Amino acid sequence: MSVDPFAPAREIAAAVREGRTTAVAVTRLFLDRIEAIDPVLNAYTEVTAARAMAAAHAIDARKAKGEPLGPLAGVPFAVKNLLDLEGVVTRAGSKINRENAPATRDAVLVERLIAADAVPLGALNMGEYAYDFTGENVHDGACRNPHDPDHMTGGSSSGCGAATGGGLAPISLGSDTNGSIRVPSSLCGIFGLKPTYGRLPRTRSFPFCDSLDHLGPFARNVGDLALAYDLLQGHDAGDHACADRPVEPVSDKLPLGAAGLRVAVLGGHFDTAGMAAAARAVDRVARALGARRTIELPGAAEGRAAAFLITNTESAAFHLNRLRARPMDFDPETRDRFLAGALLPAAWSVKAHQVRRWYAEKAAAVFREFDLLIAPSTPMCAPEIGQKTMELHGKTVPLRPMFGLFTQPISAIGLPVCAVPVPVAGEGGLPIGVQLIAAPWREDRVLRAAAWLEAEGLAHAPLPPG
């Protein structure tokens, strides 16, 4: 059978397991698509074609022997180039890192997908050292939105957005410190999951800000997102922040419907006045999920400010030796943010962590009353590549930091979020997304709500033109 590159990963895997297609045929299809389409989208920094084909042949050989295959049998995936891929240099979007030796072992999350018989296609473009919201990398070139190549993908998991949105990888793995899963999901029209801080191990990935770094999956539908999440779960001692909690499968319980969930819309800091597409998307989701109240998340603005300081100071300390030795090899905008962080008083960082704990307590009180909160993912649809400013509440503001306006307060306290693409009449027909937010460790709730929205036709990943 021929394989639709936009088919759910679960359907592709079923076809391979049942002998209706082969892992080699599926892998060849995606490698051919990458060769044809990626020169436009610039999603990949390295394609591991030989490894992918070897893995596919091995899967087909096991199938021929009658051996059981995993839940992602023959499904290709790709990873943001801050997760280690054996034999590939972990650039983390930088010029400096590409001089490092190739990784000698896969990141733990990569190992877990391969153990499920997924096929690794390669490493994906990203913002330098993950300090980016636009997807414009000065060393590897800008990622381009699959719905309009003149527009941004969002960052810093820019290649994930372009590859999964453009049908170059059914599943991808990215990272989110201040919004780097949710922003590309919104701008590229796909589903993304930022799990609870500490849920998934970061072992053998290049850090940005240890206190805030999360890893998580992207997919074109909720079933694939939930399945990938299930396969990625589990404690690993290599990450000090990884919680030693039992695996809590979600994918076999979807969709359950949204009945019984106490839902509210976030206002205040998350107000969408003047943001037409974002407002329409939030309203559509709120109506569908029966949200009857708009509430404030106390401390959201202060939490965002704390996240700015923590990100700035921790990342600057981590990169200080590189800043001293090779300042001119950084993207100037990234370098200047790191330098600013290096000059901040240590007391400010201490205070930021205190504010963060206070804010987490305020949020915990909200979740005693509500199960699910709704907020926009981004203030607008994808801007044009090269755009530097945006209009927000009647003012012209810098674009790059303001794309984390709605995501940063949530990751500041590590809450689980599913970003869902909502079909509304956005600017130029471009997608936009909404955040579904729950209390810590309740990924089941955000995925349950996302699956219901998808089943009802209220959230879906649009096909790119052509």
MARSE-768302 format. One line per 5 residues: number of its first residue (from 1); their letters; for each residue x, y, z of C-alpha. Coordinates in steps of 0.05 Angstrom, whole numbers, plus 5000, padded with zeros to 4 digits. Layout:
BEGIN
NUM = a = X Y Z ~ ... $
// end
This chain:
BEGIN
1 = msvdp = 5000 5000 5000 ~ 5022 5072 4990 ~ 5034 5112 5053 ~ 5004 5180 5065 ~ 5059 5223 5098 $
6 = fapar = 5005 5259 5138 ~ 4973 5194 5163 ~ 4973 5183 5239 ~ 5036 5149 5263 ~ 4992 5095 5295 $
11 = eiaaa = 4963 5078 5226 ~ 5032 5075 5194 ~ 5056 5028 5250 ~ 4995 4984 5242 ~ 5007 4979 5167 $
16 = vregr = 5079 4957 5180 ~ 5060 4907 5233 ~ 5004 4877 5189 ~ 5049 4873 5128 ~ 5010 4923 5086 $
21 = ttava = 5073 4963 5077 ~ 5145 4959 5100 ~ 5188 5001 5146 ~ 5236 5010 5087 ~ 5181 5038 5042 $
26 = vtrlf = 5158 5086 5096 ~ 5228 5110 5111 ~ 5244 5118 5037 ~ 5181 5160 5029 ~ 5201 5209 5084 $
31 = ldrie = 5274 5213 5061 ~ 5249 5230 4991 ~ 5203 5283 5020 ~ 5260 5313 5060 ~ 5303 5316 4997 $
36 = aidpv = 5248 5350 4958 ~ 5217 5397 5010 ~ 5270 5412 5062 ~ 5311 5458 5017 ~ 5251 5505 5025 $
41 = lnayt = 5233 5493 5098 ~ 5304 5484 5125 ~ 5280 5440 5182 ~ 5338 5391 5184 ~ 5411 5405 5201 $
46 = evtaa = 5430 5332 5190 ~ 5393 5275 5158 ~ 5415 5206 5184 ~ 5393 5169 5121 ~ 5440 5110 5128 $
51 = ramaa = 5420 5098 5201 ~ 5347 5106 5184 ~ 5349 5056 5127 ~ 5389 5006 5169 ~ 5338 5011 5225 $
56 = ahaid = 5281 5002 5175 ~ 5313 4940 5143 ~ 5323 4910 5213 ~ 5249 4922 5230 ~ 5227 4888 5165 $
61 = arkak = 5275 4829 5178 ~ 5244 4819 5247 ~ 5175 4822 5216 ~ 5195 4769 5165 ~ 5216 4723 5222 $
66 = geplg = 5149 4732 5256 ~ 5177 4772 5314 ~ 5130 4822 5347 ~ 5142 4896 5330 ~ 5135 4956 5375 $
71 = plagv = 5078 5008 5377 ~ 5116 5055 5331 ~ 5140 5002 5282 ~ 5172 5037 5223 ~ 5148 5106 5242 $
76 = pfavk = 5201 5159 5227 ~ 5216 5214 5278 ~ 5266 5271 5284 ~ 5296 5308 5342 ~ 5315 5379 5358 $
81 = nlldl = 5390 5384 5354 ~ 5400 5391 5429 ~ 5382 5318 5441 ~ 5440 5272 5428 ~ 5437 5227 5367 $
86 = egvvt = 5493 5176 5364 ~ 5543 5195 5310 ~ 5516 5266 5303 ~ 5546 5329 5332 ~ 5498 5361 5381 $
91 = ragsk = 5502 5432 5355 ~ 5447 5461 5398 ~ 5438 5511 5342 ~ 5507 5541 5353 ~ 5571 5552 5312 $
96 = inren = 5616 5534 5371 ~ 5586 5466 5387 ~ 5594 5440 5317 ~ 5668 5432 5331 ~ 5652 5380 5385 $
101 = apatr = 5658 5306 5375 ~ 5595 5269 5352 ~ 5551 5240 5407 ~ 5570 5169 5427 ~ 5501 5151 5451 $
106 = davlv = 5429 5172 5439 ~ 5391 5215 5489 ~ 5346 5174 5535 ~ 5283 5198 5501 ~ 5311 5179 5433 $
111 = erlia = 5329 5110 5460 ~ 5257 5101 5484 ~ 5227 5116 5416 ~ 5276 5070 5382 ~ 5259 5015 5432 $
116 = adavp = 5187 5023 5406 ~ 5214 5010 5335 ~ 5211 5083 5312 ~ 5262 5103 5259 ~ 5308 5164 5271 $
121 = lgaln = 5311 5210 5211 ~ 5359 5262 5237 ~ 5372 5326 5275 ~ 5329 5389 5269 ~ 5345 5462 5264 $
126 = mgeya = 5335 5506 5325 ~ 5349 5573 5356 ~ 5420 5583 5380 ~ 5428 5549 5448 ~ 5351 5548 5451 $
131 = ydftg = 5349 5623 5468 ~ 5300 5641 5414 ~ 5226 5648 5397 ~ 5229 5661 5322 ~ 5265 5603 5289 $
136 = envhd = 5316 5648 5254 ~ 5384 5617 5263 ~ 5442 5659 5238 ~ 5488 5598 5230 ~ 5441 5548 5197 $
141 = gacrn = 5390 5595 5166 ~ 5318 5609 5185 ~ 5267 5553 5190 ~ 5207 5568 5146 ~ 5134 5558 5161 $
146 = phdpd = 5104 5500 5121 ~ 5040 5541 5111 ~ 5077 5600 5082 ~ 5153 5598 5074 ~ 5158 5673 5080 $
151 = hmtgg = 5135 5667 5153 ~ 5168 5643 5217 ~ 5160 5575 5249 ~ 5171 5601 5319 ~ 5226 5575 5364 $
156 = sssgc = 5267 5551 5392 ~ 5242 5482 5370 ~ 5235 5511 5300 ~ 5255 5449 5261 ~ 5204 5409 5300 $
161 = gaatg = 5149 5456 5278 ~ 5171 5457 5205 ~ 5184 5382 5200 ~ 5121 5357 5234 ~ 5077 5412 5205 $
166 = gglap = 5105 5400 5136 ~ 5099 5324 5135 ~ 5174 5311 5141 ~ 5168 5272 5206 ~ 5104 5246 5238 $
171 = islgs = 5133 5256 5308 ~ 5188 5300 5333 ~ 5221 5314 5400 ~ 5236 5385 5424 ~ 5248 5425 5486 $
176 = dtngs = 5211 5480 5522 ~ 5241 5527 5572 ~ 5197 5588 5563 ~ 5151 5566 5507 ~ 5194 5531 5455 $
181 = irvps = 5145 5474 5444 ~ 5082 5514 5447 ~ 5103 5573 5403 ~ 5123 5529 5342 ~ 5061 5486 5353 $
186 = slcgi = 5018 5549 5349 ~ 5052 5580 5288 ~ 5058 5515 5249 ~ 4989 5487 5267 ~ 5008 5422 5304 $
191 = fglkp = 4999 5391 5372 ~ 5054 5397 5424 ~ 5060 5372 5495 ~ 5101 5407 5549 ~ 5097 5357 5606 $
196 = tygrl = 5104 5374 5679 ~ 5175 5396 5698 ~ 5211 5332 5718 ~ 5163 5284 5683 ~ 5209 5266 5624 $
201 = prtrs = 5285 5257 5633 ~ 5332 5305 5598 ~ 5391 5257 5601 ~ 5441 5269 5545 ~ 5410 5333 5520 $
206 = fpfcd = 5445 5401 5517 ~ 5419 5446 5572 ~ 5394 5517 5568 ~ 5367 5533 5637 ~ 5366 5474 5684 $
211 = sldhl = 5311 5503 5730 ~ 5262 5510 5672 ~ 5282 5461 5617 ~ 5230 5410 5594 ~ 5231 5360 5537 $
216 = gpfar = 5169 5337 5500 ~ 5137 5311 5436 ~ 5103 5342 5375 ~ 5053 5307 5330 ~ 4998 5321 5280 $
221 = nvgdl = 4943 5289 5323 ~ 4929 5277 5397 ~ 4931 5201 5392 ~ 5003 5203 5367 ~ 5022 5256 5417 $
226 = alayd = 4995 5215 5475 ~ 5027 5150 5449 ~ 5095 5184 5443 ~ 5086 5213 5513 ~ 5070 5144 5541 $
231 = llqgh = 5132 5114 5509 ~ 5176 5171 5534 ~ 5155 5166 5607 ~ 5197 5135 5662 ~ 5249 5155 5713 $
236 = dagdh = 5322 5162 5693 ~ 5376 5176 5745 ~ 5417 5214 5694 ~ 5372 5275 5703 ~ 5372 5300 5775 $
241 = acadr = 5305 5335 5763 ~ 5269 5273 5736 ~ 5216 5252 5785 ~ 5215 5179 5806 ~ 5141 5169 5791 $
246 = pvepv = 5105 5109 5761 ~ 5090 5110 5687 ~ 5019 5135 5677 ~ 4994 5115 5607 ~ 4944 5161 5574 $
251 = sdklp = 4938 5139 5501 ~ 4894 5078 5514 ~ 4844 5122 5551 ~ 4830 5173 5496 ~ 4783 5203 5479 $
256 = lgaag = 4743 5204 5543 ~ 4704 5269 5530 ~ 4708 5333 5569 ~ 4649 5322 5615 ~ 4664 5333 5688 $
261 = lrvav = 4724 5378 5678 ~ 4719 5445 5713 ~ 4745 5494 5661 ~ 4762 5568 5663 ~ 4791 5618 5615 $
266 = lgghf = 4852 5657 5638 ~ 4844 5733 5634 ~ 4886 5788 5664 ~ 4957 5776 5639 ~ 4928 5729 5586 $
271 = dtagm = 4877 5778 5559 ~ 4872 5776 5483 ~ 4845 5847 5471 ~ 4868 5870 5402 ~ 4892 5800 5383 $
276 = aaaar = 4837 5778 5336 ~ 4860 5708 5317 ~ 4882 5690 5387 ~ 4816 5716 5416 ~ 4775 5675 5367 $
281 = avdrv = 4814 5612 5381 ~ 4808 5619 5456 ~ 4733 5634 5451 ~ 4721 5573 5407 ~ 4757 5526 5455 $
286 = aralg = 4724 5558 5516 ~ 4655 5548 5487 ~ 4669 5477 5468 ~ 4696 5458 5536 ~ 4641 5493 5574 $
291 = arrti = 4684 5546 5607 ~ 4636 5594 5640 ~ 4685 5638 5678 ~ 4744 5681 5662 ~ 4793 5684 5719 $
296 = elpga = 4862 5712 5734 ~ 4922 5670 5751 ~ 4950 5709 5809 ~ 5024 5725 5801 ~ 5028 5708 5727 $
301 = aegra = 5064 5773 5709 ~ 5111 5766 5768 ~ 5123 5693 5750 ~ 5141 5713 5679 ~ 5190 5765 5706 $
306 = aafli = 5221 5713 5751 ~ 5228 5665 5692 ~ 5264 5720 5652 ~ 5314 5729 5708 ~ 5325 5655 5722 $
311 = tntes = 5334 5640 5648 ~ 5381 5698 5639 ~ 5426 5685 5698 ~ 5430 5609 5694 ~ 5443 5608 5619 $
316 = aafhl = 5495 5663 5625 ~ 5533 5625 5679 ~ 5531 5562 5637 ~ 5559 5597 5576 ~ 5608 5643 5611 $
321 = nrlra = 5672 5608 5587 ~ 5647 5607 5516 ~ 5629 5681 5521 ~ 5699 5698 5545 ~ 5735 5655 5494 $
326 = rpmdf = 5693 5664 5431 ~ 5644 5722 5437 ~ 5643 5735 5362 ~ 5620 5664 5346 ~ 5552 5676 5378 $
331 = dpetr = 5490 5705 5345 ~ 5498 5777 5369 ~ 5428 5779 5397 ~ 5438 5714 5436 ~ 5507 5737 5460 $
336 = drfla = 5480 5803 5485 ~ 5425 5769 5526 ~ 5477 5722 5557 ~ 5523 5781 5573 ~ 5465 5818 5605 $
341 = gallp = 5451 5757 5648 ~ 5523 5753 5670 ~ 5519 5824 5697 ~ 5457 5813 5739 ~ 5467 5812 5815 $
346 = aawsv = 5462 5742 5846 ~ 5410 5769 5895 ~ 5362 5780 5838 ~ 5364 5707 5819 ~ 5352 5687 5891 $
351 = kahqv = 5292 5733 5894 ~ 5266 5706 5828 ~ 5265 5636 5856 ~ 5228 5661 5917 ~ 5176 5695 5873 $
356 = rrwya = 5170 5631 5833 ~ 5153 5590 5895 ~ 5102 5642 5917 ~ 5071 5641 5847 ~ 5067 5565 5848 $
361 = ekaaa = 5028 5568 5913 ~ 4979 5617 5882 ~ 4970 5571 5822 ~ 4959 5510 5866 ~ 4901 5547 5899 $
366 = vfref = 4869 5559 5830 ~ 4874 5485 5813 ~ 4836 5467 5876 ~ 4777 5501 5842 ~ 4790 5484 5768 $
371 = dllia = 4816 5424 5730 ~ 4835 5458 5666 ~ 4855 5529 5646 ~ 4852 5557 5575 ~ 4900 5610 5549 $
376 = pstpm = 4926 5632 5481 ~ 4992 5601 5458 ~ 5016 5662 5420 ~ 4992 5734 5412 ~ 4987 5726 5336 $
381 = capei = 4997 5680 5277 ~ 5066 5672 5247 ~ 5101 5738 5231 ~ 5143 5746 5168 ~ 5215 5724 5172 $
386 = gqktm = 5258 5784 5191 ~ 5202 5821 5227 ~ 5229 5854 5290 ~ 5168 5886 5323 ~ 5095 5873 5335 $
391 = elhgk = 5034 5912 5358 ~ 5010 5893 5427 ~ 4956 5929 5466 ~ 4965 5990 5421 ~ 5041 5993 5429 $
396 = tvplr = 5098 5973 5384 ~ 5141 5923 5422 ~ 5201 5878 5406 ~ 5174 5814 5374 ~ 5223 5762 5400 $
401 = pmfgl = 5212 5767 5475 ~ 5138 5780 5469 ~ 5124 5714 5434 ~ 5132 5683 5503 ~ 5080 5729 5534 $
406 = ftqpi = 5030 5673 5546 ~ 5075 5613 5551 ~ 5129 5637 5598 ~ 5085 5645 5660 ~ 5063 5572 5653 $
411 = saigl = 5132 5540 5645 ~ 5158 5584 5701 ~ 5124 5536 5750 ~ 5128 5473 5707 ~ 5055 5461 5693 $
416 = pvcav = 5034 5410 5640 ~ 5007 5440 5576 ~ 4979 5413 5511 ~ 4983 5463 5454 ~ 4926 5451 5405 $
421 = pvpva = 4918 5481 5335 ~ 4850 5514 5328 ~ 4822 5528 5258 ~ 4802 5601 5258 ~ 4807 5653 5204 $
426 = geggl = 4876 5677 5223 ~ 4920 5727 5187 ~ 4932 5703 5116 ~ 4903 5635 5132 ~ 4960 5618 5179 $
431 = pigvq = 4947 5573 5240 ~ 4945 5592 5313 ~ 4941 5552 5377 ~ 4912 5550 5447 ~ 4943 5524 5512 $
436 = liaap = 4906 5473 5554 ~ 4937 5477 5624 ~ 4929 5431 5684 ~ 4958 5420 5753 ~ 5026 5386 5760 $
441 = wredr = 5026 5312 5738 ~ 4957 5317 5705 ~ 4979 5309 5633 ~ 4919 5262 5627 ~ 4872 5322 5634 $
446 = vlraa = 4903 5365 5580 ~ 4908 5306 5532 ~ 4836 5285 5548 ~ 4810 5354 5532 ~ 4854 5359 5469 $
451 = awlea = 4829 5292 5444 ~ 4757 5313 5454 ~ 4767 5378 5416 ~ 4800 5339 5360 ~ 4744 5287 5358 $
456 = eglah = 4693 5343 5353 ~ 4730 5376 5296 ~ 4747 5437 5338 ~ 4823 5426 5337 ~ 4864 5395 5282 $
461 = aplpp = 4929 5403 5245 ~ 4916 5434 5177 ~ 4951 5407 5116 ~ 5002 5454 5085 ~ 4986 5481 5016 $
466 = g = 5007 5439 4957 $
// end
